[in-house]
C-alpha cells in the first residue's frame, strides 16, 4: 500500500492510514480494513465515524455487508478550507483577547537588596528621566557600592531625577538630580519611570513592588506633579 501521511492536513495517524487504504483498495468492510492496517475493529469503526464527519468516507451495502467507500480527495481540500474559514472567523475574537491581555496590569514583588537592584537596573534600562518621592536617603546605606555605580551610570546615560523628600532630609547634591521638600511624605520610596511604578517598602526588609501599566504610571506621574508644585526648593 502506498504510504501517504495526511496528518499535516488535519487527519490523525489512524484516519490517514484508513483513508489511504480505502483509496488504494476501494470499498472495504471493517474486517478487511483491520487486516490491511493491523488495527483493531473497534478502532476502525471509531475512526471511520470521524472520517464520515469530515466528509471523506461514506457507507454502502455490498453483498448484504456494510462497506465503506472513500470520498473524492477533493473533499480533503474542502475540509481544510472549512477549518480555515472557522479559524478566520474566530481570529478577531482572539485578537480582542490579546488586547485585553496586553492591557492587564502587571504587578511584581522583589525582596531584599536584590529586589532594589532589579528596580534600579530597570530604570537604567529605560534610559529616560524619572520622578520619585518619599524616603530617598537609604539607598546609600543599604546598597553601598552598587548605588554609587548606579549614579555614575545614570549620569553617563543622561538620566535626570526629580525627587521630593521630607523637609530636613539630607541628600548629596549631584548632576542630574533636582530636589524639593515637603513637610510630610511617605516613609516608602516611589519611583515613576516609563510605564512603570516602583514602590519600595523599607521595613522590616526592603521590598520592591513594581507595577507595569501605562495608565497607572500616568496617574502617579500626575500625582507627583501636584506634589512638586506644592513642594519647596
N, C-alpha and C positions, 0 to 999 in steps of 0.2 A: 504493500500500500504506500503510495507517495506520502512523504512526510511534509505536511504543511502546518506551521504553527500559527494559529489565528488569535492567540492570546493578545497580541498588540492591538487587535481590532475589537477588543471588548468581550471576547469569549474566554471562558475558563479553560483549563487544560483538558478537562473531560468533554466539554462542549465542542472544543476544537477537534478533538480526536474522533468523536462520534459523527460530527457533521462531515468531516473529510471522508470517513468510512462510507457514509451514505452517498456522497458524491462519487466516490470511487467504484462502489459495488452496486449502486442503485438501491431500490427499495429493500429494506431488511426488517425482519421482526426482532424483538428484543433478544431472543436466544442467539440469533445469528450475530447480532452486534456484540453480544457478550463474548462469543467465540473469537470474533475478529479483533476485539480491543483488549480482551483479558479482564474486563471489568465485570463486577457483579451485576446481576439483572436488576436488583433494586436501585443501584446507582444509575444504571442505564435508563430506567423509567424516569427517575428524578431529573436526569439531565435532559432527556427528550422533552419533558414538560417545559423546561426553561428555554429550550430551542424553539418550541412551539410558540411560546410567549414572544419570542424575538422574531417570529415570522420566518424562521429558517427551516422548519420541519412541519409537515402535515401528515395526517393519517389516511390510510386507505385499507380496504379489506381485500386481501388476495388469497384465493383458495380457502375462503372462510377463516382466514387468520388475520389478525391485526398486524399491519405493516406500517412502516414509517418511511416517508418519501422526502428527499431533500428538496428544498425550495431553490429557486434560481439564486446563485451567489450575489446577484444584483441586490437581493433583499438585505444582504450583509451591509452593503453600502447605504441602503435606505435606513437601516437600523442605526448606523453610525451618524447619519445626518440627523436623525431624530434625537439622538443623545446630544449632539452638538447644539441643536435648537433649544433643548431643555437647559443646557448649560448656559447658553447665551441669554436665555430668559431670566436666569437666576443671578447672573453676574452683577447687574445693577444693585440687587439687594445685598450681595456680598461686599460690594464696594461701599455701600452705606455702613455696613458693619465695620469695615476698615476705618471709615471716617470716625465712627464712634470710638473705636479703639485708639485712634491717633489723638483724640481729644481727651482721653481719660487721664485724670491727674495721677502722676506717678510719685509715690512717697517712699523714700528710702531712709533707713536709720543706720548710723555708724557709731560704734562705741570706741571709747578710748582715744589715745593720741593718734592712732592710725586713721580714725574717723575724721579728725581735724585735718590731717594731712591730705586725705582724699578730697575734702572740700576745697582746700587751698590750691591743690593741683588742678582741680576742675576750674577754678577761677582763672588760673594761668592759661589753661587750655582754651577758655572762652576768648581771651585776648581783647576784652572790652572793659571800658570803665565800669565801675560798680559803686554801689552805695551800701552803707551799713549804719546800724545804731545799736546802742546797748553797751554792755561790758566790752571794752576794747583794749584792756591793758594786760590780759592774762596770757596772750599768745606767746610773748617773750619768755615768760616763766615756765610755761608748760612745754613748749616745743623747742626752746633754746636755739640750737644751731639751724634747724630747718626753717624757722621763721625768718632768720637773717637771710637765708638763701632765697626764701620766698620774696622778701622785699627787694633784694637785688634783681631777681628775675622780673618782678613787676616793673621795676624802673627800666630795665633793658627793653621790655616789650612796650613801654609807654602807657602802662595801665594806671589810671588815676582812681583814687578812692575819696569819696565824700563820706565823712564819718561823724555821727552825733554821739557825744559822750555825756556822762553825768558831770554836772558842774563840779570842778575841783579835781577831776581825774587827770593824772599825769601820763603824758604820752610823748615820745620823742618826735619832734618835727622832722619831716623828710620830704624830699621831692616827690610830687605826685599825690600827696596827702593834704586834704583840706578838712579841718575840724571845726565843728561848732558844738555848743554846750547847752544842755537843758538841766533844769533843777531835778527832774525825775525822768529816768529812762529804765528800761527793763534790765534785770540782772543777767539775762541771757544776751547772746550776740546774734544779730540778724544781718545777713548779707543778701543783697538782691543783685543778681548778675545774669545777663541774658534772659532766658525764660525760666530761671531757677531762683528759688528762695532757700537759703540755708539758715536754719535756726540752731544755735549751739547752746546747749544747756550745760553749765559747768559743774554742778553738784548733783549727786555725790561723786560722779565721774564724768568727764567730758563726753557728751553725746550730741552728735550732729544729725539733725533731721533735714533731709534735702527734698524739696518739693519741686517737681518739674511740671510746669503748666504755665503757658503764656498769660492767661487771664489772671491767675493768682499772682504771678510776678508783677504784672502791671498794677494790680491793686496795692501790693506792698510798696511799689515804687511811688505811687500817688500818695500813699500814707507818709512815706519818707519825705516827699516834697513838702507836705503840710508841716511836718515837724521841723524841717530845715528852715522854713520861713519863720517859725516861732523861735528857733534857737539863736544863741548869741555867739559871736566870733570870739 
